[in-house]
Amino acid sequence: CTKPTRATMTAVAKPPVTVKDVGLVQGLLVVAAQLKKYGRDGLDTNIKVVRQDKLYLAFLAISCVGFSSLAAREFVALSSRDRRSASTAIKECATMLDLKEVDGKEKKEQTLLSPDGASRTSSAKSNTSDTSKPSSVAQEPTVGKRKGKGRRSGSNSSLKTAGSEKIGAEFWDEVGYLLRIASPSYCCRFNQLLAAQFSLLVMRTLLTVRANKVNTFYLTRAISTASWKFWTRWFFNFGGWMGSAVVVNSGLRYTETLIQIELRNALTKQAHRKYMSANNFYRTAVLRSGGLDNVDQRIVADIDAFSKEAAFLYGHSFKPILEFTLSLTEAAKELGYSRPLALFGAQIFITAVLRQMAPSLGKMIAKEQALEGGFRHTHARLIAHAEEVALLGGAEREIGILDDGLKNLVVTQRWHALQRIRKSAADNISKFQGLLVGSIFVHVPFMVRAANSEGERISVFRATEELMLRCGSAFTEVLLLGRNLDELAGYTHRLGQLFRTMDLGVKEENAKTLFATKEKLARLRALRENGGGALSDGDLNGGSSTEHSSGSDSISFHKVSVGAPEPGGGHRLLIKNVTMAVRPGNNLLITGPNGSGKTSLLRVLAGLWEPLDGTVRTPTPVSGKTQKPLMWLPQRPYLLQGSLRDQVVYPNVALAESNAKRIKRERRQNSPPVSRNGSAKRLDEKNQDDEDEIVKKCLRLAGLGKFVDGGVQGVGLNTRHLEWNDVLSGGERQRVGFARLFYHKPPFAILDEATSAINPDEEGLLYQRVLQQGTTVVSIAHRLELRKFHSLELKLLGDGKGGWALHESIGGKEWRLMDSSAEDAD
């Protein structure tokens, strides 16, 4: 034995260096020194590794170019003018809603109501408007992750929806139908966004799998061998991975948002087109066609929720699938394919068993959506009838109604929360048992591998374990995608039901028009073949339909029977076999008790209802003229969101508005308005001024001259309100309807209690002015003073048998019976 030297004894006695012995500053200096020493090697090694991965480089280039070009195109498309226009609209909308913006520092209250600050109502009325209008905005639900859809919990449609949220062939057909709306062609913007996000998803997966493998290997090797060389390589690898991940993740979030916006934009526009076609808005809202509940919420909230869910599902379904595939490929290099495949086979079996034990999430969502919609509808009804409830002192009763709706919702949500415990437990068992079983499969090969060095074995093990953990996690995410599909299924079914109902309405309308045309052509052909000579209306028209025949200058009813639809199906007879004609100059007054069918007859005339029997003919516009032959003035005139000018010219677009839109469009196209020659510009201005004078004249004829002659300070044709119904009184709203009638000057006007809110001593003057402009009126009224303005009176008996009597005025004083249901029966 050799005697140990002093140096050896000193070395043995010296304690090991611990983390506490290295100070913070000293540690940073050591890192800087090692980076300086091995920095070149670390950078060159990582560049070499990246260069060898051609797939990684390709998707890196595609992702960077795609993301940057997409963002640049969006920036250019959203010009500063468009952004300023949107900001102006937001401020205008907030002003028209009487929203009071409070600055946290200055606490200044903003201007109320209209942009020009005009408020012409009394203080009491202003207070009512101030409280009702912000509440009307509150009707719009804040759509978060899962907001309520539906209307009435007890409706058949809601129950049907609740049982239809299953992932099957019908679900995929509905999803395909909705996606085809957003993707009409291969090169459309929606598909471009999907391709851009797909490239970013592949890039993120490559980053996660390949960069993490190298990252884990270098760090484990550096720590196990205390090698600054490998630590420096890890440092540069992590830095490059972090920079790429920042760009890719930002691009993914951005493209997901754009996909959601584009999908919602396409679906909503298509819904608008179908909703306003073939009177679908009337069929669904009034006739309850298709049993749809709360169509407005489906179009506004459900489409938005579906778009968010679909965009989320697309981005978060490809990622785990790609990550699973690539991770499995890399891990198989060390473990082979048999072990991972056996692991995932067991995982599929266990997850399937647990899924059968978990409750159906789709049914729970559908029930909650129905109750949410019903609760919201209860609040909407209270807002709509706020004045009536206040006058009747019904606040306490309404509290009970609102609380009942809330109670039903809360009880259901609490019960579903208990049911979701099983769902959560099943999901967590599926997740964590995969980690346990997967660890066993991965640990065994390395436990029996003794040939490798300790550092190499632990490095390879950590890299492979990391891959398998990510692979298992991705596989579990794939299996749990059914949960997201369950949530998507609820929205998909509601939207599919919406579009199917509207498509059916359009098809029925087209089929009805085609059938009527074929029938008319067939009768015409038969009469010509038989040498029938001249053709009468009765020859051309048969069956029960509403005909809009060109060349006709009158309104005619031929043996028309009208019935009111009953909730359980069938009809309640109101009018039976009425036959009459309203020719130009022969004004018709329709009278009768409540519920006798006065308004129902006009609905048949408008084509909103089908007659039970008989034929209705209405005049059509003369060729080359845009003037409509019929105009309707209901008891509650429709007032749109816009200026006072817009109310009068509706449904036309005012020249002032169209000129402003044209100028904005030219600016967006970088073609300044001065490019138009001076005469064209002066002509536009002259036409606009002429139209404004006509609008002012019509308002004066209707008794609303105070709004344009300075009678109400600050109010003019440009005054805008978001809700004119809260600003004008009932009589003023009806006068706006007459101003609209004076502006359009139709040959025929249908007045359904159009003067019920106007003083009796002033309604006669309005009727005189309507008749003086050459308009023939068909009126529904209860005031007998209006009989002198009509030459015909149709009296509906309301006897439950469809009885009626038609009288004719003789000399304006006496009336004689022309026809009646009794004579028709005889």
Rosetta blueprint (number, residue, H / E / L):
1 C L
2 T L
3 K L
4 P L
5 T L
6 R H
7 A H
8 T H
9 M H
10 T H
11 A H
12 V H
13 A H
14 K L
15 P L
16 P L
17 V L
18 T L
19 V H
20 K H
21 D H
22 V L
23 G L
24 L H
25 V H
26 Q H
27 G H
28 L H
29 L H
30 V H
31 V H
32 A H
33 A H
34 Q H
35 L H
36 K H
37 K H
38 Y H
39 G H
40 R H
41 D H
42 G H
43 L H
44 D H
45 T H
46 N H
47 I H
48 K H
49 V H
50 V H
51 R H
52 Q H
53 D L
54 K H
55 L H
56 Y H
57 L H
58 A H
59 F H
60 L H
61 A H
62 I H
63 S H
64 C H
65 V H
66 G H
67 F H
68 S H
69 S H
70 L H
71 A H
72 A H
73 R H
74 E H
75 F H
76 V H
77 A H
78 L L
79 S L
80 S H
81 R H
82 D H
83 R H
84 R H
85 S H
86 A H
87 S H
88 T H
89 A H
90 I H
91 K H
92 E H
93 C H
94 A H
95 T H
96 M H
97 L L
98 D L
99 L L
100 K L
101 E L
102 V L
103 D L
104 G L
105 K L
106 E L
107 K L
108 K L
109 E L
110 Q L
111 T L
112 L L
113 L L
114 S L
115 P L
116 D L
117 G L
118 A L
119 S L
120 R L
121 T L
122 S L
123 S H
124 A H
125 K H
126 S H
127 N H
128 T H
129 S H
130 D H
131 T H
132 S H
133 K H
134 P H
135 S H
136 S H
137 V H
138 A H
139 Q L
140 E L
141 P L
142 T L
143 V L
144 G L
145 K L
146 R L
147 K L
148 G L
149 K L
150 G L
151 R L
152 R L
153 S L
154 G L
155 S L
156 N H
157 S H
158 S H
159 L H
160 K H
161 T H
162 A H
163 G L
164 S L
165 E L
166 K L
167 I L
168 G L
169 A H
170 E H
171 F H
172 W H
173 D H
174 E H
175 V H
176 G H
177 Y H
178 L H
179 L H
180 R H
181 I H
182 A H
183 S L
184 P L
185 S L
186 Y L
187 C L
188 C L
189 R H
190 F H
191 N H
192 Q H
193 L H
194 L H
195 A H
196 A H
197 Q H
198 F H
199 S H
200 L H
201 L H
202 V H
203 M H
204 R H
205 T H
206 L H
207 L H
208 T H
209 V H
210 R H
211 A H
212 N H
213 K H
214 V H
215 N H
216 T H
217 F H
218 Y H
219 L H
220 T H
221 R H
222 A H
223 I H
224 S H
225 T H
226 A L
227 S L
228 W H
229 K H
230 F H
231 W H
232 T H
233 R H
234 W H
235 F H
236 F H
237 N H
238 F H
239 G H
240 G H
241 W H
242 M H
243 G H
244 S H
245 A H
246 V H
247 V H
248 V H
249 N H
250 S H
251 G H
252 L H
253 R H
254 Y H
255 T H
256 E H
257 T H
258 L H
259 I H
260 Q H
261 I H
262 E H
263 L H
264 R H
265 N H
266 A H
267 L H
268 T H
269 K H
270 Q H
271 A H
272 H H
273 R H
274 K H
275 Y H
276 M L
277 S L
278 A L
279 N L
280 N H
281 F H
282 Y H
283 R H
284 T H
285 A H
286 V L
287 L L
288 R L
289 S H
290 G H
291 G H
292 L L
293 D L
294 N L
295 V H
296 D H
297 Q H
298 R H
299 I H
300 V H
301 A H
302 D H
303 I H
304 D H
305 A H
306 F H
307 S H
308 K H
309 E H
310 A H
311 A H
312 F H
313 L H
314 Y H
315 G H
316 H H
317 S H
318 F H
319 K H
320 P H
321 I H
322 L H
323 E H
324 F H
325 T H
326 L H
327 S H
328 L H
329 T H
330 E H
331 A H
332 A H
333 K H
334 E H
335 L H
336 G L
337 Y L
338 S H
339 R H
340 P H
341 L H
342 A H
343 L H
344 F H
345 G H
346 A H
347 Q H
348 I H
349 F H
350 I H
351 T H
352 A H
353 V H
354 L H
355 R H
356 Q H
357 M H
358 A L
359 P L
360 S L
361 L H
362 G H
363 K H
364 M H
365 I H
366 A H
367 K H
368 E H
369 Q H
370 A H
371 L H
372 E H
373 G H
374 G H
375 F H
376 R H
377 H H
378 T H
379 H H
380 A H
381 R H
382 L H
383 I H
384 A H
385 H L
386 A H
387 E H
388 E H
389 V H
390 A H
391 L H
392 L H
393 G L
394 G L
395 A H
396 E H
397 R H
398 E H
399 I H
400 G H
401 I H
402 L H
403 D H
404 D H
405 G H
406 L H
407 K H
408 N H
409 L H
410 V H
411 V H
412 T H
413 Q H
414 R H
415 W H
416 H H
417 A H
418 L H
419 Q H
420 R H
421 I H
422 R H
423 K H
424 S H
425 A H
426 A H
427 D H
428 N H
429 I H
430 S H
431 K H
432 F H
433 Q H
434 G H
435 L H
436 L H
437 V H
438 G H
439 S H
440 I H
441 F H
442 V H
443 H H
444 V H
445 P H
446 F H
447 M H
448 V L
449 R L
450 A L
451 A L
452 N L
453 S L
454 E H
455 G H
456 E H
457 R H
458 I H
459 S H
460 V H
461 F H
462 R H
463 A H
464 T H
465 E H
466 E H
467 L H
468 M H
469 L H
470 R H
471 C H
472 G H
473 S H
474 A H
475 F H
476 T H
477 E H
478 V H
479 L H
480 L L
481 L H
482 G H
483 R H
484 N H
485 L H
486 D H
487 E H
488 L H
489 A H
490 G H
491 Y H
492 T H
493 H H
494 R H
495 L H
496 G H
497 Q H
498 L H
499 F H
500 R H
501 T H
502 M H
503 D H
504 L H
505 G H
506 V H
507 K H
508 E H
509 E H
510 N H
511 A H
512 K H
513 T H
514 L H
515 F H
516 A H
517 T H
518 K H
519 E H
520 K H
521 L H
522 A H
523 R H
524 L H
525 R H
526 A H
527 L H
528 R H
529 E H
530 N L
531 G L
532 G L
533 G L
534 A L
535 L L
536 S L
537 D H
538 G H
539 D H
540 L H
541 N L
542 G L
543 G L
544 S L
545 S E
546 T E
547 E E
548 H E
549 S L
550 S L
551 G L
552 S L
553 D L
554 S L
555 I E
556 S E
557 F E
558 H E
559 K E
560 V E
561 S E
562 V E
563 G E
564 A E
565 P E
566 E L
567 P L
568 G L
569 G L
570 G L
571 H E
572 R E
573 L E
574 L E
575 I E
576 K E
577 N E
578 V E
579 T E
580 M E
581 A E
582 V E
583 R L
584 P L
585 G L
586 N L
587 N L
588 L E
589 L E
590 I E
591 T E
592 G L
593 P L
594 N L
595 G L
596 S L
597 G L
598 K H
599 T H
600 S H
601 L H
602 L H
603 R H
604 V H
605 L H
606 A H
607 G L
608 L L
609 W L
610 E L
611 P L
612 L L
613 D E
614 G E
615 T E
616 V E
617 R E
618 T E
619 P L
620 T L
621 P L
622 V L
623 S L
624 G L
625 K L
626 T L
627 Q L
628 K L
629 P L
630 L E
631 M E
632 W E
633 L E
634 P L
635 Q L
636 R L
637 P L
638 Y L
639 L L
640 L L
641 Q L
642 G E
643 S E
644 L H
645 R H
646 D H
647 Q H
648 V H
649 V H
650 Y L
651 P L
652 N L
653 V L
654 A L
655 L H
656 A H
657 E H
658 S H
659 N H
660 A H
661 K H
662 R H
663 I H
664 K H
665 R H
666 E H
667 R H
668 R H
669 Q L
670 N L
671 S L
672 P L
673 P H
674 V H
675 S H
676 R L
677 N L
678 G H
679 S H
680 A H
681 K H
682 R H
683 L H
684 D H
685 E H
686 K H
687 N H
688 Q H
689 D H
690 D H
691 E H
692 D H
693 E H
694 I H
695 V H
696 K H
697 K H
698 C H
699 L H
700 R H
701 L H
702 A L
703 G L
704 L L
705 G H
706 K H
707 F H
708 V L
709 D L
710 G L
711 G L
712 V L
713 Q L
714 G L
715 V L
716 G L
717 L L
718 N L
719 T L
720 R E
721 H E
722 L L
723 E L
724 W H
725 N H
726 D H
727 V L
728 L L
729 S L
730 G H
731 G H
732 E H
733 R H
734 Q H
735 R H
736 V H
737 G H
738 F H
739 A H
740 R H
741 L H
742 F H
743 Y H
744 H H
745 K L
746 P L
747 P L
748 F E
749 A E
750 I E
751 L E
752 D E
753 E L
754 A L
755 T L
756 S L
757 A L
758 I L
759 N L
760 P H
761 D H
762 E H
763 E H
764 G H
765 L H
766 L H
767 Y H
768 Q H
769 R H
770 V H
771 L H
772 Q H
773 Q L
774 G L
775 T L
776 T E
777 V E
778 V E
779 S E
780 I E
781 A L
782 H L
783 R L
784 L H
785 E H
786 L H
787 R H
788 K H
789 F H
790 H L
791 S L
792 L E
793 E E
794 L E
795 K E
796 L E
797 L L
798 G L
799 D L
800 G L
801 K L
802 G L
803 G L
804 W E
805 A E
806 L E
807 H E
808 E E
809 S E
810 I E
811 G L
812 G L
813 K L
814 E E
815 W E
816 R E
817 L E
818 M E
819 D E
820 S E
821 S H
822 A H
823 E H
824 D H
825 A H
826 D L
